Amino acid sequence: MRYLDDGPMGYFYEEIEIGQKFITRGRTITESDIVQFAALTGDFNPMHTNAEYMKSHMMGQRVAHGMLTLSYAVGQLYQLGFMERTVLAFRSVEMKFSAPVFIGDTIHVEIEITDKKEARRMGGGWVTSDVKILNQDDKTVQSGQMSLLIALKEA
């Protein structure tokens, strides 16, 4: 496969091993993140955008959108560099939302490669991993699996 950029390259399919783990740095969720995500998506649910409403809610304060948290997790994983210009497609993600993420929480992501299946005709292989998004107290706020198509080195 020919690339137009001479920058760093991520891992090719052949270089990824079952059992391999990756851990991202942390990222703190801000009020601005929530407001901007609401504006981008149109999801102005008062759980995310109305501080007064949430004072009487069982959570007691505004919570980040679950999809905001997941979106940041994908970005954090990409920043690790192992997918840099070698990821061909994002096939699937299945996540369970286990705990709220509040303004001021700092999240990070841990993944473990659990399966690989070569897809030579597509120029790569499917890589499946378990994903955990944790907060600053190491409490899992989301968990699940994702599958990516990663380029073959030989292609």
N, C-alpha and C positions, 0 to 999 in steps of 0.2 A: 504494500500500500504506500502511495506517495503522499507526503504531507507538504504543504506550502510554507509552514512555519518551521523555523530552525530552533525553536525553544525546547524546553525540557519535554521528555516523553514519559508517559505513565507506564504501567506494567502491561505487557502483552499477555494474552490468555495463557500461554505456556509458562509464564513467570509467576502466575498466581497459584497458590497451593491451598488445598482444603485444610482448614484449621488455622490459616493465617488470620491475624487480628490487626485491626487498625483502630486508633483512638484519636479523636479530633481535639483541638483546643476548645476552650469554652467561649461562649458568646452570651452576653447579657441582653435580655429582652427589655426594651424600653417602651414607654408610652407612645413615642413616635413610631416605633415599629408597628404597633397595633393600629394606630390611626391610619398610617400609610397603607397597611394591608387591607383595612376596611375600605378605604377609598379605591384601591386597586381592584378589589373583588366585588364591591357593592354589599359586602356582608357587614351591615351595621347593627347586628344583634346587640341588644343592650348589655348582654353578658360581657361584651368586649369593649363597648363604647360609652356606657353610662355608669359613672362612679356612684351616683346617688341611688340608682336602682339596685346596684350590687351590694350596697350596705345592708340591705335586708334579705339578701339571697343567702343560701346555705354556704356559699364559698366566701362571702363577706367582702369581696373585692373583684375588680375586673380580671378576666382571664384572657390569655392570648388565644387566638384562633388555633385550633388543632392543626389546621393545614399550614398556618404560618410556622408553627414549630417544626412540622415535617419539612417544609420548604427550606427553612434554615438548616436543618439537619443535612439535607441533600447538598446544599452549598458548602457546609462544613466538610463533608466527605470529599467533595470535589477539590477543596483547597489542600487536601493532603497530597495531591499530585499523582496518586496511583492510577487515576483515570484520564490524566492529561493527554488528549488527542488519541487515546486508544479506546475509549468508550464509543461504541457505534450506535447503541440504542439502549433506552431504558425500557425494559419489558414489563415489569410489574412491581407493585409495592402493595403490601397488605400490612396494615398497622392497627394495633389496639391502643386506644387512648386510655391510659390508666390513672393519671393524676393531672390536676390542672397545672398550668404554667402561668405564673403571675408576673406582673411588671416588676422588674428587679431580679428575677430568677436568672441564673446562668446555666445554660444547657451545653452539654457536649454529647458526642455520639461514639458508640463503640459498635464495631461490626466484626463478625467472624465468618469467614468463607466456609460454607457448608456443603456446596455441591458445584460440580463443573460438568458441562456437556458440550463437546465440540460441535460446531455448526459450520463446517468447512465451506459449504455452498454459500453461506452468508458472510464469509470472510473472518469469522471469529468463533467464539464459544460463549455459551450461556454460563454466567457465574452467579450463583445464588448465595446470599448471606443472611444471617440473622442480624437484626438491627436493634439496638437499644439506644434510646435518647434518655439521658439522665440529667437531673438538676444538680445544683451545688451541694445538695446533701446526699448525692449518689442514689437518689430515689428514681426509679424508672418511671418516666412520665408517658412514654410511648415505646412499644416494642412490636416487632414483626419481622417480615422478610422482604427482601428486594432482589430483583433479578436484572442483570445487565448483560448486554452483548458486548464482549471485549474482543478487540481485533487480534487476529493471529499474527505472530511475528513473521511467519513465512509468507503471508499473503502479499 
